[in-house]
Amino acid sequence: MMNEASPPVLRTVRSFVLRQGRLTASQKRAMELYWPDYGLRTETGLLDAEKTFGRQAPWVLEIGFGNGQSLLKMMAQESDKDFIGIEVHRPGVGGLINSAQQQDLHNLKIYNEDALDVLNLAIPDESLSRVQLFFPDPWHKKKHHKRRIVQPEFAALVRSKLKIGGVFHMASDWQNYAEHMLDVMTAAPGFTNLAGSEHFVPRPAHRPVTHFEQRGQRLGHGVWDLMFEKSA
């Protein structure tokens, strides 16, 4: 059941293209054996810290973790936090579950569902310490900009799920999208830009550099990080 206090998010278009791909043998095995340990479904309702993780710890939610290797590093580096990952592509989910199990990391739960459904149906209001959105699909063509996930309604939804002092951390390697996110978040009520007048922040230590990002840097591509704190 949806939390009635959350601002409604009306879906008109999806912000992603579902490219399922084929699971490798190890990914398939991980999904079969370890999904009960790591996997969650929105149909079970709002999360409870003790029931979900067996402890009280700050929650970090990442939307669209891709192959999961960056999130895996954060889990290991920040073992004092519990991580909630959302990814619609099953090979990435299977790969992250497999790697987490191999490294004996258990401060993780995963949804293989749409991020808006997870936020609306499973995440309690004012429960998150950090929300991460790294390298979302920029939808380059202007006619597709409406598909970009960062819109005013989405900013309001994220704000409702963050604790006071919680941070919405975004990153993009597409300058036009980074500027779009900056415009949306600057106009969003209840947020303060941690970069101040500089607009963008240097990559914080908690965000590992991905292989994709390293390749882009070698090609001379820029990366823009934004961090907005919930102030009210």
N, C-alpha and C positions, 0 to 999 in steps of 0.2 A: 504494500500500500504506500502511495506517495506521501511524503511528509508535507502536510498542507502549508507549513510555514515557508517552504522553499518557493522562490519565484518560478513560475511556469516557464518551460522552454518549449516553444512550439516548433516542431520539426517540419520544414518544408523541403529541404534538400539535405543530402548527406555530405559530410565534410571529408569523406574518404571513399576510395574505390576498393572494393573487396577483391583482393588477389590472393586466393587461398594457397595455391601452390601445392606441391606434394611433400608430405612429411618424410623425412629420412627414417631409416629403421630405428635409430636411437631416439629420435623425436617421438615417433609413434609409441615406442616402448615406454618412454617417460610419461606420455599422456595416459597410457593404460595403467601403469603402476603407481604413479605419484600424483596424479590429478586429485585424488581424495585428500592428499596432504596439503596441496597448494591451491587448488581450484575453488572458486566460489561462484554462485549464481545469484542474480538479482531476485529470483523468485523466493529466496529465503528471507528477504527483507533487510531491514537496517542492521548494520554491523554492531556487534557488542565487543568491546576490547578484550575482556576476559575470555569470552567464548571463542573469539576469533584467533587471538594470539596468546592467550594464557597469561597476559600481563598488562599493565598500564604503561604505555610508552608513547612518545610522539608519533603521529602518523604522517607519512609522506606518500602522496598519491601521484603516480606518473601515468599520463595519458599517451598511449601510442609508443610503447617501449621498443618497437622494432625487433631486432634479434636479441635484445635483452642484456647484451654484454656490458653496456654502460650502467644499467640498473644493478647488475650483479656486482660490479665494483663498488657502487654506493652502499649496497647492503653489507658488504664486508667491511667497508671503511666506517660505516655508521651503525654498528651493531646495537647501539642504544636506541635505535629507531625501528619502527615497523613499517614496511613498505607495502603499498597496494598498487599493483600494476594492472593496466588495462591495455589490451591489444586484441584486435579483431583477426589478425592473421595467425592461423594455428601453427605453422612452422616456427614462428618466433616464440609462441607460447611454449611449445614442446621443447625448443632449444633452451629456453631460460629455466624451465622446470628441471631438465636434465642436468644443466650446469649447477644449479642451486643444490640439487641432491648430491652431486659428486663432491661439492665443496662443503657439504653439511651445513648449509645456510638455511635457516627456517624462519627468518623474520620477513616473510613474504607471503602474500596472498595474491591471486591472479583472477581477473575476470576476462573471459574470452567473449566480450560483448561490447556493444556500443557505449561509448563514454557517457553520453547524455543519459542513457538508461541507468547506468551505474550511479551517476551522481544523484539523479532524482529518486531512485528506488532503494539504494543501498547505503549511501553515505549520510550519516546523521549531520544535522546542521552544527556548525561551529566545532567540528571534530578534527580538522586537518591542520597540521603545522606547516605543511608545504605542499603546493601543487606544482607539478612539473609538466611542461609541454615543450619538448625538444624537437626541433626540425619537423613541424607538421607540414603536410602537403600545402605548398604555397598557392596552388591554383593560379598559375602565371597569367593566363589570359584574363583580361578585364571582365569579360562576360561571365567568367567563373568565380569572380571574387566573392560572390554571395555564398559560395561553398566553404570559404575559409571558416575554420572553427571559432576563431577569436572574433566575436561580435558583441555588441552591448549586452544582449540577453545572456550570452555565455559568461561574460564578466560578472554579471549579477549573480548567476548561479554559483560560480566559483567563490565569490565573496560570501555567499550564504553558508558555504561549507567550511570556510577557513575560520580558525580562531582569531580573536583580536591579536595582532602581532604576527599572524601567519603570513606566508609569502607565496605569491604566484610568480614562478620563475619560468620564463619563456626563452627560447633561443631559436634563431633562424639563420640560414646561410643565404637567404634571399632578401636583399635590402628593402625592396618594395614592401614585402610582407612584414619585415621588422618595423618599418615605419607605420604600416597599417596597425599593427599591434600596439605600437606606442600611442597612436592617435586614439584608439579605442580605450586603452587603459587610462590614459590621461583624462579622458572625459568621464570615466566610470566613477560613480560616487563611492566614497569609503575606502579609496586606495591612495597610497603615497608612493611615489616613484623613489626607490632607494638610490637611484643615480642622481637625484636632484636635477640641476640644470644641465647636466651632462647627457641626460636622456638614457644612455645605455651604460651598463656596468661591465667591467672586465669579467672574463669567465671566472666564477668563484671556484675555490678549490674542490668543493663537493661535486662539481660536475665534471666527470672524466671526459677526456678528449676521445671521441670515437674514431674508428678507422675511416669512416666516411668523412669525418671532419679533417683528419690528417691528410687525406687525399686532396680535399678541397684546398687546404692551406698550401700544399705543394703546387697546386695550380693557380695560386694567387687569389682564391676566393676568400671573402670576409665572413665573419660570424658575428652576429649581434645578440647579446644577452640582455634581457630585461627582467628586473625584479621589482614587483610592486607589493607593498605590505598593506594588509588590511588594517586600517586605522580607525574604522568606526563601523 
